[in-house]
């Protein structure tokens, strides 16, 4: 890997950290609300949100070659 590729990967990883933090925040709050959401419609919305965030996190992890995180999100 040359210096240009190394620098690009560093920037990509820094971006991943920011994105991952937000995805994990939304995932956590969605899961916590899901535990107490009584309405069927709201539960369905929360499940959709949680799955969407996990899918986005999986793709972001793949872009920086973090296979463990990608696998967990699968």
Secondary structure, DSSP 8 states (H G I E B T S, - for coil): --HHHHHHHHHHHHHHHHHHHHHHHHHHHHHHHHHH---HHHHHHHHHHHHHHHHHHHHHHHHTT-HHHHHHH-
